[in-house]
Amino acid sequence: MSVLEMNVKHHLHSDHVCSDFAYHPIPDSLSSLRDYKAGIDSQIVFSSTQSSDLFFYNITNDQNIRKFKFSGHKGGIMSAAYSKAGDIVGSVGEDKSIMLWNPNKLAGDHIHIPCAHTATIRGIDFSTDVFLTCSDDKSIKLWNLRKASEKKAFISSFVGHSNWIRSCKFSPEGNLIASSGDDGTIRLWDVTTGASLVVYSPFQNQSALRPSIHKVAFHSSGSMVAAATNFESKVLVFDLRTDSQICTIQNDSKRSGTLSCGITFHPCNSHQIVTKSQEYVTLWDIRYQKKLTQAETGCNNDQVVPVCLYSPCGNQLTTSNDCGLTTWDFHSSDSNNHNRPKKVQSKDTHNFNSQPVFVGDTKSEDTLVMLNSTIKKITSQLDLLTETVIAIEQRLSVQENKVDMLLSSNI
C-alpha cells in the first residue's frame, strides 16, 4: 500500500523568528547570479520582526546554503516578496517605509520609499510592473514599480477595512486584489477601478469573538481564495465564481487560544492545499476536506508566525520554525518496504475555469455520494417549484371566477 509521507530536506537556520519569506519566482535564472562552483537551485528571502535586516538564502545544487544580509530598515520587517521577474525584492515593516532591493548585488542596492503609510506596513505583493502594500492604517496602496526611483510610484488607495489589514495578494492574472485583516473580512477589489467587488464576512454572527483573518492566498487558477483565521486555526476556502464558501479546514492543535495558521495552494495540483499551525504542517485534498499527510514541526515558540509556501515548481515546501525555516519533500513509500521512497511529482492539469464544482474521479464512491446528494436537492427544488406553480394557477382560477361573477352582476 502506498503512503504519502513528508520528509525534512534541510534547515535554513536564523538567529531571528520568521515573520515572512518568499521564493525566487524563476529558479532557472538563478545559476548566473553568482560565481559558485555549484549552480543555485533556489533562493529564499527571509524577514523577521526581531531584526531590521533582510536575509537571502542561496541553496546550491550540492545542497550548500549561503546566507547574505541586506540592511536598511529601522525596525522589524513584517513582510517580503519578489517581483514577477525576480529582479526586485520588496520589504515592509514597522518603520512605515518600503524598500525595493536588487537581490543580485551583494552591496544591497535599494530604493527607499519613506512614510509610505501612516502606520506599520504588514504586507507586500507584486504583479507585473505594480505592487501592493497593506497597513495598520486600514488602507491598501497600489504602486508603480517602474516609477519608484522617480518618487512617482504611488497610484491609488483602496479603503474599506475597519481595522488593521494583515494580508493583501494579487490574483494570478493581476486583475483582482484580495485582502484580509482584524475586522474579520476578506475583500476583493478591482485593480483598475479600485472598486470593492465582494466582502466575505464569515464570522458576522460571532462578533463577540472578534476573529481576525491573518492570511489570504489565491488558487493558481484565480477561481478560489483561501483565508487563514485565528479562530481555532480554521482555514476557509471561497469559490469566486459562486461567491460562496465551499470548504472549511480545521487544523489540529494541542494548544488552547486563538492562533492563526499559514496556507499555500499547490502551484500544479489543483486539489491540494497545505496548512501550517504551530505544531503541524498538513497536506489536504480540498474536494473532500481530507487530510492526505501530516508532520510535526517541532515548533515550540508562540512568537513564530505560521508561514508555509510551495516552491514555484511545487517540488518542495518550506515552513517557518523556531530558528528559521524548514524545507520538506513529499514522498510516496510502500508501507511494506520503507527503504524505497519515491518522490511524488504532480502533473495535475485540471482546469477549474471549466468546472463549476469540485468533482473527482467518476468511479469514486465519494463522488457518487456527492452526485446523489445534488440530484436529491435538485429534485426537491423541482417539486417545490411545481407545487408553487400549481398554487399560483389555483389563485388565478379563483381570481378569474371572481371577475366573471362581477361582470355577470353588472350586466
Secondary structure in CASP SS format (residue, H / E / C, confidence):
PFRMAT SS
TARGET T0000
AUTHOR 0000-0000-0000
METHOD secondary structure of the structure
MODEL  1
M C 1.00
S E 1.00
V E 1.00
L E 1.00
E E 1.00
M E 1.00
N E 1.00
V E 1.00
K E 1.00
H E 1.00
H E 1.00
L E 1.00
H E 1.00
S C 1.00
D C 1.00
H C 1.00
V C 1.00
C C 1.00
S C 1.00
D E 1.00
F E 1.00
A E 1.00
Y E 1.00
H C 1.00
P C 1.00
I C 1.00
P H 1.00
D H 1.00
S H 1.00
L H 1.00
S H 1.00
S H 1.00
L C 1.00
R C 1.00
D C 1.00
Y C 1.00
K C 1.00
A C 1.00
G C 1.00
I E 1.00
D E 1.00
S E 1.00
Q E 1.00
I E 1.00
V E 1.00
F E 1.00
S E 1.00
S C 1.00
T C 1.00
Q C 1.00
S C 1.00
S C 1.00
D E 1.00
L E 1.00
F E 1.00
F E 1.00
Y E 1.00
N E 1.00
I E 1.00
T E 1.00
N C 1.00
D C 1.00
Q C 1.00
N C 1.00
I E 1.00
R E 1.00
K E 1.00
F E 1.00
K E 1.00
F E 1.00
S E 1.00
G C 1.00
H C 1.00
K C 1.00
G C 1.00
G C 1.00
I E 1.00
M E 1.00
S E 1.00
A E 1.00
A E 1.00
Y E 1.00
S C 1.00
K C 1.00
A C 1.00
G C 1.00
D C 1.00
I C 1.00
V E 1.00
G E 1.00
S E 1.00
V E 1.00
G E 1.00
E C 1.00
D C 1.00
K C 1.00
S C 1.00
I E 1.00
M E 1.00
L E 1.00
W E 1.00
N C 1.00
P C 1.00
N C 1.00
K C 1.00
L C 1.00
A C 1.00
G C 1.00
D C 1.00
H E 1.00
I E 1.00
H E 1.00
I E 1.00
P C 1.00
C C 1.00
A C 1.00
H C 1.00
T C 1.00
A C 1.00
T C 1.00
I E 1.00
R E 1.00
G E 1.00
I E 1.00
D E 1.00
F E 1.00
S E 1.00
T C 1.00
D C 1.00
V E 1.00
F E 1.00
L E 1.00
T E 1.00
C E 1.00
S E 1.00
D C 1.00
D C 1.00
K C 1.00
S E 1.00
I E 1.00
K E 1.00
L E 1.00
W E 1.00
N E 1.00
L H 1.00
R H 1.00
K H 1.00
A H 1.00
S H 1.00
E H 1.00
K C 1.00
K C 1.00
A C 1.00
F E 1.00
I E 1.00
S E 1.00
S E 1.00
F E 1.00
V E 1.00
G C 1.00
H C 1.00
S C 1.00
N C 1.00
W C 1.00
I E 1.00
R E 1.00
S E 1.00
C E 1.00
K E 1.00
F E 1.00
S C 1.00
P C 1.00
E C 1.00
G C 1.00
N C 1.00
L E 1.00
I E 1.00
A E 1.00
S E 1.00
S E 1.00
G E 1.00
D C 1.00
D C 1.00
G C 1.00
T C 1.00
I E 1.00
R E 1.00
L E 1.00
W E 1.00
D E 1.00
V C 1.00
T C 1.00
T C 1.00
G C 1.00
A C 1.00
S E 1.00
L E 1.00
V E 1.00
V E 1.00
Y E 1.00
S C 1.00
P C 1.00
F C 1.00
Q H 1.00
N H 1.00
Q H 1.00
S C 1.00
A C 1.00
L C 1.00
R C 1.00
P C 1.00
S C 1.00
I E 1.00
H E 1.00
K E 1.00
V E 1.00
A E 1.00
F E 1.00
H C 1.00
S C 1.00
S C 1.00
G C 1.00
S C 1.00
M E 1.00
V E 1.00
A E 1.00
A E 1.00
A E 1.00
T E 1.00
N C 1.00
F C 1.00
E C 1.00
S C 1.00
K E 1.00
V E 1.00
L E 1.00
V E 1.00
F E 1.00
D E 1.00
L C 1.00
R C 1.00
T C 1.00
D C 1.00
S E 1.00
Q E 1.00
I E 1.00
C E 1.00
T E 1.00
I E 1.00
Q E 1.00
N C 1.00
D C 1.00
S C 1.00
K C 1.00
R C 1.00
S C 1.00
G C 1.00
T C 1.00
L C 1.00
S C 1.00
C C 1.00
G E 1.00
I E 1.00
T E 1.00
F E 1.00
H C 1.00
P C 1.00
C C 1.00
N C 1.00
S C 1.00
H C 1.00
Q E 1.00
I E 1.00
V E 1.00
T E 1.00
K E 1.00
S C 1.00
Q C 1.00
E C 1.00
Y E 1.00
V E 1.00
T E 1.00
L E 1.00
W E 1.00
D E 1.00
I C 1.00
R C 1.00
Y C 1.00
Q C 1.00
K E 1.00
K E 1.00
L E 1.00
T E 1.00
Q E 1.00
A E 1.00
E E 1.00
T C 1.00
G C 1.00
C C 1.00
N C 1.00
N C 1.00
D C 1.00
Q C 1.00
V C 1.00
V C 1.00
P C 1.00
V C 1.00
C E 1.00
L E 1.00
Y E 1.00
S C 1.00
P C 1.00
C C 1.00
G C 1.00
N C 1.00
Q C 1.00
L E 1.00
T E 1.00
T E 1.00
S E 1.00
N E 1.00
D C 1.00
C C 1.00
G E 1.00
L E 1.00
T E 1.00
T E 1.00
W E 1.00
D E 1.00
F E 1.00
H E 1.00
S E 1.00
S E 1.00
D E 1.00
S C 1.00
N C 1.00
N E 1.00
H E 1.00
N E 1.00
R E 1.00
P E 1.00
K E 1.00
K E 1.00
V C 1.00
Q C 1.00
S C 1.00
K C 1.00
D C 1.00
T C 1.00
H C 1.00
N C 1.00
F H 1.00
N H 1.00
S H 1.00
Q C 1.00
P C 1.00
V C 1.00
F C 1.00
V C 1.00
G C 1.00
D C 1.00
T C 1.00
K C 1.00
S C 1.00
E H 1.00
D H 1.00
T H 1.00
L H 1.00
V H 1.00
M H 1.00
L H 1.00
N H 1.00
S H 1.00
T H 1.00
I H 1.00
K H 1.00
K H 1.00
I H 1.00
T H 1.00
S H 1.00
Q H 1.00
L H 1.00
D H 1.00
L H 1.00
L H 1.00
T H 1.00
E H 1.00
T H 1.00
V H 1.00
I H 1.00
A H 1.00
I H 1.00
E H 1.00
Q H 1.00
R H 1.00
L H 1.00
S H 1.00
V H 1.00
Q H 1.00
E H 1.00
N H 1.00
K H 1.00
V H 1.00
D H 1.00
M H 1.00
L H 1.00
L H 1.00
S H 1.00
S H 1.00
N H 1.00
I C 1.00
END
